[in-house]
């Protein structure tokens, strides 16, 4: 089983593209995804699957379209990809958390 981090873009914003995470979690769990965890209503999901990344993305897209009648961008990453991104963060830890400065 591979652990994936999934980001759904543009859901539950200003009353648009509503997806209840509890419902989505139920649909994912019923369709061969395991250890499904969601974070509030953000569209951030962690789950496990035997499928490769592309198939995970397609399967989630199909489930969302079928059950919520929505076509939304879905981003799927392995935990290794997330860890690598964090290790290679180009922004200094010395900067305030809410600001990013570009060198001149």
C-alpha positions as CSV (number, residue, x, y, z in Angstrom):
1,X,0.0,0.0,0.0
2,X,1.2,3.5,-0.9
3,X,0.3,6.5,1.3
4,X,-0.9,9.5,-0.7
5,X,-1.6,13.1,0.2
6,X,-4.5,14.5,-1.9
7,X,-5.4,18.1,-2.4
8,X,-8.8,19.1,-3.8
9,X,-8.7,22.6,-5.3
10,X,-11.5,25.1,-5.0
11,X,-14.0,23.2,-2.8
12,X,-16.1,24.6,0.1
13,X,-15.2,28.2,-0.7
14,X,-17.9,30.8,-0.3
15,X,-20.6,28.3,-0.5
16,X,-19.4,26.9,-3.9
17,X,-18.3,23.4,-4.8
18,X,-19.6,21.9,-1.6
19,X,-18.2,18.5,-0.6
20,X,-18.8,17.2,2.9
21,X,-15.6,15.5,3.9
22,X,-17.5,12.9,5.9
23,X,-19.4,11.8,2.8
24,X,-16.3,11.8,0.6
25,X,-14.4,9.8,3.2
26,X,-17.2,7.2,3.2
27,X,-17.2,7.0,-0.7
28,X,-13.4,6.7,-0.7
29,X,-13.4,4.0,1.9
30,X,-16.1,2.1,0.0
31,X,-13.9,2.1,-3.1
32,X,-10.7,0.4,-2.0
33,X,-9.0,3.3,-0.4
34,X,-7.9,2.7,3.2
35,X,-6.9,4.7,6.2
36,X,-8.7,7.7,4.8
37,X,-8.3,10.8,6.8
38,X,-9.5,14.3,6.0
39,X,-8.7,17.7,7.5
40,X,-11.7,19.8,8.3
41,X,-13.6,20.9,5.2
42,X,-10.3,21.8,3.4
43,X,-10.2,19.1,0.8
44,X,-6.9,17.8,2.2
45,X,-6.9,14.0,2.4
46,X,-4.4,11.3,3.4
47,X,-5.2,7.8,2.2
48,X,-3.6,4.5,1.2
49,X,-4.0,2.6,-2.0
50,X,-2.5,-0.1,-4.1
51,X,-3.1,2.1,-7.2
52,X,-0.5,4.3,-8.8
53,X,-0.8,8.1,-8.6
54,X,-2.6,8.6,-11.9
55,X,-5.2,5.9,-11.1
56,X,-5.7,7.4,-7.7
57,X,-6.3,10.8,-9.2
58,X,-8.7,9.4,-11.8
59,X,-10.6,7.3,-9.3
60,X,-11.1,10.2,-7.0
61,X,-12.2,12.5,-9.9
62,X,-14.7,9.9,-11.0
63,X,-16.1,9.5,-7.4
64,X,-16.5,13.3,-7.0
65,X,-18.1,13.7,-10.3
66,X,-20.5,10.8,-9.7
67,X,-21.5,11.7,-6.1
68,X,-21.1,15.5,-6.1
69,X,-21.5,16.4,-9.8
70,X,-18.3,18.4,-9.7
71,X,-15.2,18.5,-11.9
72,X,-12.4,19.9,-9.8
73,X,-8.6,19.9,-10.0
74,X,-7.1,17.1,-7.9
75,X,-3.5,16.9,-6.9
76,X,-2.0,13.6,-5.7
77,X,1.4,13.3,-4.1
78,X,3.3,10.4,-2.4
79,X,4.5,11.1,1.1
80,X,8.1,10.9,-0.3
81,X,7.2,13.7,-2.7
82,X,5.8,15.9,0.1
83,X,8.9,15.2,2.3
84,X,11.2,16.0,-0.6
85,X,9.4,19.3,-1.2
86,X,9.7,20.3,2.4
87,X,13.4,19.4,2.5
88,X,14.1,21.5,-0.6
89,X,12.0,24.5,0.5
90,X,13.7,27.5,-1.2
91,X,12.3,30.0,1.4
92,X,14.4,30.9,4.4
93,X,13.2,29.8,7.8
94,X,14.2,33.2,9.1
95,X,11.3,34.9,7.2
96,X,8.0,35.6,9.0
97,X,5.5,32.8,8.3
98,X,3.1,35.0,6.4
99,X,5.5,36.8,4.0
100,X,7.8,35.7,1.2
101,X,10.5,37.9,0.0
102,X,12.4,37.6,-3.3
103,X,16.1,38.4,-3.4
104,X,16.8,41.5,-5.5
